Amino acid sequence: MNTEAIITMVLTQGIVIGFTAYFFYKVLTIKPKSEPDSFSDNNEVEERQ
């Protein structure tokens, strides 16, 4: 393999690994959204019989 091919391969793999690490970090550090709990919102509703 010639020098240009090795440089291209290493740069491409570095970019892909960089994007993967960045988005993996974002997924792990994102704050969860507060979603309403449908069960706790319906505590005052009478049960059907």
C-alpha positions in Angstrom: 0.0 0.0 0.0 1.4 3.4 -0.9 1.7 6.3 1.5 -1.3 8.3 0.3 -3.6 5.2 0.9 -2.3 4.7 4.4 -2.8 8.4 5.3 -6.4 8.3 3.8 -7.2 5.1 5.7 -5.9 6.4 9.0 -7.6 9.8 8.7 -11.0 8.1 7.7 -10.8 5.7 10.6 -9.9 8.6 13.0 -12.8 10.7 11.8 -15.3 7.8 12.2 -13.9 6.9 15.7 -14.1 10.6 16.6 -17.8 11.0 15.6 -18.7 7.7 17.3 -17.0 8.7 20.6 -18.6 12.2 20.4 -22.2 10.9 19.9 -21.7 8.1 22.4 -20.6 10.6 25.0 -23.6 12.8 24.2 -26.0 9.9 24.7 -24.5 9.0 28.0 -24.5 12.5 29.4 -27.9 13.8 28.1 -30.4 14.8 30.9 -33.6 12.8 30.8 -36.8 14.7 29.9 -39.4 14.9 32.6 -42.4 13.1 31.1 -45.7 13.0 32.9 -46.6 9.7 34.6 -50.0 8.7 33.3 -50.6 6.6 36.4 -49.9 9.3 38.9 -51.9 11.8 36.9 -55.0 9.6 37.1 -55.0 9.0 40.9 -58.1 11.1 41.4 -60.1 9.3 38.7 -62.5 6.7 40.1 -62.1 3.1 38.9 -64.7 1.7 36.5 -66.9 -1.1 37.8 
